[in-house]
């Protein structure tokens, strides 16, 4: 039987192998809710770093300077 599975994998097309890889990669990811909270944490830490580093940008349409806001501040946690 292992010889049959080796032959079957050799006969799969490039698109089938690609889709198999995408499926295995997707199955290895955590639950979507967990990913959501991980990304929230990343954004909050990035906002803290940007605020601490005094990052600011100029809006091209209004020429207004916009500073990074710390999402961990009391005002933003409420």
C-alpha positions in Angstrom: 0.0 0.0 0.0 2.7 2.6 0.6 3.8 2.2 -3.0 0.3 3.1 -4.1 0.2 6.2 -2.0 3.6 7.2 -3.3 2.3 6.8 -6.9 -0.8 8.7 -6.0 1.2 11.6 -4.7 3.4 11.6 -7.7 0.4 11.8 -10.0 -1.1 14.9 -8.2 -1.0 18.1 -10.1 0.7 21.3 -9.1 -2.6 22.9 -8.1 -3.6 19.9 -6.0 -0.3 20.0 -4.1 -0.7 23.7 -3.6 -4.2 23.3 -2.3 -3.0 20.5 0.0 -0.3 22.8 1.4 -2.8 25.6 2.0 -5.2 23.2 3.7 -2.4 21.8 6.0 -1.3 25.4 6.8 -4.8 26.5 7.6 -5.4 23.5 9.8 -2.3 24.4 11.8 -3.6 27.9 12.6 -5.2 28.5 16.0 -9.0 29.1 16.4 -10.1 32.4 14.7 -11.1 33.9 18.1 -7.6 33.2 19.4 -6.1 34.9 16.3 -8.4 37.9 16.8 -7.1 38.4 20.4 -3.5 37.9 19.3 -3.8 40.6 16.7 -5.5 42.9 19.2 -2.6 42.5 21.5 -0.1 43.1 18.7 -1.9 46.3 17.7 -2.1 47.6 21.3 1.6 46.9 21.9 2.5 48.6 18.6 0.4 51.6 19.6 2.3 51.8 22.9 5.7 51.6 21.1 4.7 54.3 18.6 3.4 56.6 21.3 6.5 56.1 23.4 8.7 56.9 20.4 6.6 60.0 19.6 5.7 58.8 16.1 3.6 61.3 14.1 2.6 61.7 10.5 1.3 64.6 8.4 -2.1 64.1 6.7 -1.5 64.9 3.0 -4.9 66.5 2.5 -5.1 68.8 5.5 -1.4 69.1 6.4 -2.5 68.3 10.0 0.1 66.4 12.2 -1.4 63.3 13.7 0.4 61.7 16.6 0.2 58.0 17.6 -2.2 57.4 20.4 -1.5 54.8 23.2 -4.4 52.3 23.3 -3.4 51.4 26.9 -4.2 54.8 28.2 -7.0 55.3 30.7 -9.0 57.3 28.1 -8.8 54.5 25.5 -9.5 51.6 27.9 -12.8 52.9 29.0 
